[in-house]
Amino acid sequence: MHQYALEFQASSNGNVFYDSKQWNEPPLTLHTPYLQMPAGAQITWQCNYYNPTTSTMGFGDSAVTNDMCIYMGQYFPADPNNPDYISPI
């Protein structure tokens, strides 16, 4: 997220498993026990923003003039036959 973000949430099947209001260096969350997701489960995420400026903001690298909403995560075990396969949506 960037500086005008109010909140970031990630969820699967309607269950929120990550929620942060910190745009600068959001906390790393280690789930103990691990989150188990069935094959084919989808992860969705959203960011809520407040734009106090008179400018239109778009996706980009600048925390001053852009917004950004990206979720990053890791999973295991990998499929030994297709370890780098990413399913198209």
N, C-alpha and C positions, 0 to 999 in steps of 0.2 A: 504494500500500500504506500501511498505518499501522504504528505502532511495534512491534506484536507479530508482524509479518511476518518470516519467515526468508528467503524467496526468492521471486522473481517470474521466470517464464519465459514467453516467447511462441514459438510454433512454427508451422510449416506443413508438412503432409505428414510429420509426425514429426521434422522437422529444426528444432532450436532455433536461432533467430536473435537472440534477446535474452535475457539472463540477468543479474539484478541481485539483490544481497543488501542493497542500500541503500534503506531505506524513505523517508528524508528527502532530498528532492532527488535522485532517481535520475538517473544520467547519461543524457544525450541520445546516441543512437548514430546516426551517419551511416554508412550502408553504402556502401563504395567497393570494388569496383563496386556499383552498385545491385542490390538483390534483384529478381530477375525472377520473377513468379508468373504461371502460366497462367490464362486466364479460368476462373472458377469455383473457384479455389483458396480454401481456407478458412484463416483464422488463428485459432488457439486460444491461450488463455493460462491460467495457473494461478498461484496464490499459496499458499505453505505458511506456516502460522501456529503459534505456540506461545502458549497462553493460560495464564499463571501465576496468574491471578486465580481467584476462586471465582464470578465472574459470567459469564453467557452473553453473548457478543458477537454483534452483528448488523451488517449493512451500515449505514454512516452516516458523517457528516462528522467526528466526533470521533476524533482519533488516540489519545485516552486510553481511550475506552470502546467504540469500534467497530472493525470491520475494513472493508477496502475492497480490491478487486482490479480495477483498470481499466487497459486497454491503449489507448493512443492512437498513431495513426500517420498518415502521409500517403502518398498515392499519386499517380502521374501516368503517362501522360497521362490526362486525364479524357475521358469519352465526350462529344464535342461536341453530340450530340443529347440527352443526359441527363446533364449535368455534375454534378448533385447527387443522382443516383439511388443509393439504398442498397438492395441486394437483401435482402428479408426472409429470415430463416432458417427 
